[in-house]
Amino acid sequence: MTHRQYDSTGVASIYIEVRPSPPKDLIKSIINQLSQSVNPNPNGKWSRAVDVGCGSGQATFLLADYFDQVIGYDISEPQLQIANQRNQFNNVTFKISSGEGIPLEDNSVQLITVCEALHFFDIEKFNRKVDSLLNSGGLFVTIGYYPVPKLTQIDKPDLNLDHIGQSIDNLMQTWQEHGFPVKVFADMINTKYRCINLPFEKVCHEETFKTTSRRSADYIIDLINSLGTSEKFREKFPEKESSIMNQILNQLHDTFGTKDLSSIQLDVTFEYFIICFRK
Ligand SMILES: C[S@@+](CC[C@H](N)C(=O)[O-])C[C@H]1O[C@@H](n2cnc3c(N)ncnc32)[C@H](O)[C@@H]1O
């Protein structure tokens, strides 16, 4: 089954604004793993990395310094359009393809990354593709973060805001109950893909990476809208969607004591993990 939640210009344009990119220390950790089994070329770089389900390039661009060639693949034209607009690297290109059908020659890739997308793939087909593309010693790395961040109000750092995250979780559960497989994907990320069979040699599992950005409180509504399903749910169940979003807005107004959410500053922290496999 193909999941096309991100195949919309509206979702793609909000996605780039609100979703995080992996922190640089996460990428360094991957490169450190790669250097233990594959030597770089004389120019200090490896030949080719592929970022699958690349979205608008959140992880793809971070690989540019380490490889002669980086290719981001995604099935969403709108995501790739934004990736191309942001691309300032000669050695990075974006192409439309499913992860399962990447049209590259066998044994031609040293690193395959999948950031926040493995749960969408036909995993058996994708595993076969990974196995055929990777050089001996090459790495396959799945990267992820739970899409509900930790929130801290700047001028009230001790205020507990966990109930806002709980509302986003509840919303994902409601989407799930209305036929959109969202919570099930979020749970796969939350359990670090334990339920997915990845028949490769696991060489690292790290959960220590964080990225924090300063946002105003209306960010929370944008984050919900970046979850892809939000738009589809609105189209199919407009009254239900509007009633839930009003409840969430009221909760935000009560929590922050104002209707002017743009006046409230938050630190928004996402926690990333990586799981690396070696061929
Ligand atoms: C949650 S986004 C992650 C984007 C980006 N990697 C990031 O870290 O933010 C998931 C992406 O996977 C893409 N996707 C879903 N199924 C796919 C498949 N079978 N092959 C390639 N990309 C796929 C979607 O179009 C979407 O852009």
The ligand as an SDF file (V2000), in Angstrom:
LIG
                    3D

 27 29  0  0  0  0  0  0  0  0999 V2000
    7.2610   12.1350    7.3980 C   0  0  0  0  0  0  0  0  0  0  0  0
    7.9410   12.4620    5.8290 S   0  0  0  0  0  0  0  0  0  0  0  0
    9.6950   12.4750    6.1700 C   0  0  0  0  0  0  0  0  0  0  0  0
   10.4220   13.4640    5.3000 C   0  0  0  0  0  0  0  0  0  0  0  0
   11.8810   13.7340    5.6980 C   0  0  0  0  0  0  0  0  0  0  0  0
   12.6990   12.5550    5.4930 N   0  0  0  0  0  0  0  0  0  0  0  0
   12.0130   14.2020    7.1190 C   0  0  0  0  0  0  0  0  0  0  0  0
   12.8800   13.7090    7.8440 O   0  0  0  0  0  0  0  0  0  0  0  0
   11.2630   15.1140    7.5200 O   0  0  0  0  0  0  0  0  0  0  0  0
    7.7690   10.9470    4.9680 C   0  0  0  0  0  0  0  0  0  0  0  0
    8.1260   11.0480    3.4970 C   0  0  0  0  0  0  0  0  0  0  0  0
    8.1650    9.7250    2.9540 O   0  0  0  0  0  0  0  0  0  0  0  0
    7.6320    9.7710    1.6390 C   0  0  0  0  0  0  0  0  0  0  0  0
    7.2220    8.4240    1.2700 N   0  0  0  0  0  0  0  0  0  0  0  0
    6.1540    7.7080    1.6970 C   0  0  0  0  0  0  0  0  0  0  0  0
    6.1470    6.4820    1.1450 N   0  0  0  0  0  0  0  0  0  0  0  0
    7.2460    6.4050    0.3540 C   0  0  0  0  0  0  0  0  0  0  0  0
    7.8070    5.3860   -0.4620 C   0  0  0  0  0  0  0  0  0  0  0  0
    7.2340    4.1920   -0.5750 N   0  0  0  0  0  0  0  0  0  0  0  0
    8.9510    5.6580   -1.1420 N   0  0  0  0  0  0  0  0  0  0  0  0
    9.5540    6.8740   -1.0350 C   0  0  0  0  0  0  0  0  0  0  0  0
    9.0640    7.8820   -0.2670 N   0  0  0  0  0  0  0  0  0  0  0  0
    7.9320    7.6470    0.4210 C   0  0  0  0  0  0  0  0  0  0  0  0
    6.4950   10.7780    1.7630 C   0  0  0  0  0  0  0  0  0  0  0  0
    6.1200   11.2980    0.5150 O   0  0  0  0  0  0  0  0  0  0  0  0
    7.0960   11.8200    2.6990 C   0  0  0  0  0  0  0  0  0  0  0  0
    7.7280   12.8600    2.0030 O   0  0  0  0  0  0  0  0  0  0  0  0
  1  2  1  0
  2  3  1  0
  2 10  1  0
  3  4  1  0
  4  5  1  0
  5  6  1  0
  5  7  1  0
  7  8  2  0
  7  9  1  0
 10 11  1  0
 11 12  1  0
 11 26  1  0
 12 13  1  0
 13 14  1  0
 13 24  1  0
 14 15  1  0
 14 23  1  0
 15 16  2  0
 16 17  1  0
 17 18  1  0
 17 23  2  0
 18 19  1  0
 18 20  2  0
 20 21  1  0
 21 22  2  0
 22 23  1  0
 24 25  1  0
 24 26  1  0
 26 27  1  0
M  CHG  2   2   1   9  -1
M  END
$$$$
